[in-house]
Amino acid sequence: INVLMRHYEFQRGSVTIDGRDIRTIPRHELRKMMGCVRQDIFTFAGSIESNVRLRTPGLKKEDVIEASRHANALRFIEALPQQFDTDVQERGQILSMGQRQLLSFARALVHRPKILLLDEATANIDTLTEQEIQATLSQLVDEFTSIVVAHRLSTVRHVTSILVIHKGELREQ
């Protein structure tokens, strides 16, 4: 995931998107193409809406609401005291781990990425939230090119292709 987003540069081989080497794509453009949901979610001090929006100009509140609906986060957001205006402390102290994860999905989707990257996105959540995320994932893999890093087979059961990598080597496909 870090290589795909060019947090780390690589010396050998190539990674291409639509035939274009990612090293030829400016980092900011490359990262705009990708929505990333990681295992550890960071929330910023501010409202639920600002945490989904990430200060992106041009996004309407309707975009934030639709992304939240698409990520199955709308139900818990609407149950909060001030809904999208609810203040979230840094690190999301008022939210459960599962709620933070759903918020992260909404954050990734609101920017309409070309590629969705999921890095252990269901690792630290309860069973009920995992089921909600599974429902979200089954829809998303049909809509986006998705790259899913997961230890749980249930996380990737709806994907087209599964690669099993062990100690940096491809073991099964």
C-alpha atoms as one frame of an Amber mdcrd trajectory, in Angstrom:
protein
   0.000   0.000   0.000   2.827   2.380   0.866   4.549   1.628  -2.447   1.320
   2.167  -4.401   0.838   5.555  -2.756   4.550   6.336  -3.209   5.297   6.761
   0.460   8.255   4.524  -0.398  10.074   4.519  -3.705  11.175   1.216  -5.200
  14.341   0.496  -7.139  13.402  -2.536  -9.248  10.372  -3.472 -11.274   7.431
  -1.255 -12.011   3.893  -0.591 -10.903   1.545   0.710 -13.549  -1.936   2.155
 -13.591  -3.577   2.000 -17.007  -0.137   1.278 -18.470   1.482   4.323 -16.846
   4.366   3.830 -14.412   3.335   5.362 -11.084   6.768   6.998 -10.765   5.811
   9.260 -13.692   2.638  10.439 -11.950   3.082  13.365  -9.530   2.427  12.162
  -5.970  -0.509  14.493  -5.366  -2.199  13.276  -8.578  -1.523   9.645  -7.735
  -2.947   9.999  -4.237  -6.047  11.747  -5.591  -6.658   8.630  -7.693  -6.708
   6.435  -4.588  -8.913   6.131  -1.560  -7.229   4.346   1.304  -8.769   2.717
   4.362  -6.205   1.520   6.862  -6.391  -0.593   9.988  -5.542   2.322  12.272
  -7.876   5.223  11.653  -6.916   8.766  12.530  -9.658  11.255  13.198  -9.029
  14.967  13.463 -10.468  17.429  15.976 -13.565  18.839  14.301 -16.955  17.687
  13.117 -17.918  14.363  11.588 -18.452  16.230   8.318 -14.985  17.802   8.367
 -13.456  14.377   9.091 -15.137  12.928   6.011 -14.469  15.987   3.847 -10.804
  16.397   4.876 -10.928  20.085   3.966 -11.442  19.277   0.299 -12.792  22.346
  -1.490 -15.735  21.896  -3.811 -17.383  19.051  -1.916 -21.021  19.638  -1.051
 -22.666  18.366   2.101 -24.742  16.106  -0.163 -21.485  14.474  -1.327 -20.522
  13.795   2.296 -23.978  12.385   3.080 -23.975  10.164  -0.015 -20.473   8.820
   0.708 -21.555   8.105   4.289 -24.637   6.269   3.050 -22.523   4.296   0.580
 -20.101   3.344   3.385 -22.956   2.222   5.690 -21.950   4.989   8.125 -25.084
   7.118   7.811 -27.072   5.144  10.396 -24.603   5.734  13.230 -23.955   9.360
  12.172 -27.663  10.174  12.222 -27.869   8.706  15.749 -25.213  11.144  17.058
 -26.408  14.217  18.997 -25.623  16.744  16.245 -25.271  14.202  13.417 -22.684
  15.522  10.907 -21.985  18.529  13.164 -21.044  16.313  16.115 -17.618  17.286
  17.402 -15.030  14.513  17.202 -12.001  14.712  19.419  -8.607  13.976  17.914
  -8.244  10.172  17.781 -12.065   9.858  17.691 -12.576   9.241  21.392 -16.372
   9.481  21.167 -16.521   6.876  18.390 -16.105   3.118  18.569 -13.399   1.482
  16.476 -16.060   0.243  14.061 -17.582   3.714  13.722 -14.161   5.198  13.010
 -13.643   2.507  10.367 -16.967   3.287   8.669 -16.076   6.996   8.818 -12.806
   6.155   7.091 -14.691   4.348   4.311 -16.868   7.437   3.829 -13.704   9.586
   3.770 -12.220   7.411   1.021 -15.418   7.293  -1.033 -16.303  10.996  -0.898
 -13.328  11.748  -3.128 -14.534   9.290  -5.791 -11.257   7.408  -6.139 -10.292
   5.411  -9.168  -8.668   2.767  -6.937  -9.730   1.750  -3.444  -6.963   0.480
  -1.153  -7.971  -1.454   1.952  -5.153  -2.230   4.346  -6.417  -4.610   7.055
  -9.604  -2.544   7.142 -11.509  -5.120   9.225  -8.732  -6.194  11.607  -9.764
  -4.435  14.832 -13.538  -4.347  14.715 -16.443  -6.191  16.282 -18.473  -8.820
  14.447 -21.516  -6.606  13.787 -19.406  -3.845  12.252 -17.455  -6.407  10.257
 -20.750  -7.590   8.758 -21.642  -3.987   7.848 -18.237  -3.525   6.258 -18.578
  -6.852   4.415 -21.836  -5.576   2.915 -20.060  -2.371   1.909 -17.124  -4.280
   0.433 -19.333  -6.559  -1.652 -20.753  -3.432  -3.329 -17.463  -1.584  -3.637
 -15.478  -4.320  -5.348 -17.963  -4.111  -8.220 -17.650  -0.315  -8.470 -13.936
   0.290  -7.948 -10.657  -1.328  -8.706  -9.869  -2.486  -5.186  -6.702  -3.772
  -3.634  -7.404  -5.460  -0.318  -4.731  -6.499   2.157  -6.279  -8.865   4.680
  -5.545 -11.791   6.933  -9.218 -12.746   7.252 -10.536 -14.705   4.300 -14.026
 -13.342   4.995 -12.751  -9.872   4.082 -11.871 -10.927   0.533 -14.576 -13.452
  -0.292 -16.253 -11.153  -2.858 -13.138 -10.287  -4.852 -12.224 -11.417  -8.341
  -8.713 -12.595  -7.589  -6.875 -13.506  -4.385  -3.091 -13.534  -4.130  -1.538
 -15.273  -1.145   1.822 -13.738  -0.293   4.107 -15.248   2.334   7.410 -13.614
   3.300   7.325 -11.470   0.165   6.741 -14.394  -2.194   3.598 -15.162  -4.154
   2.464 -18.594  -2.901  -0.991 -18.982  -4.439  -3.309 -17.228  -6.828
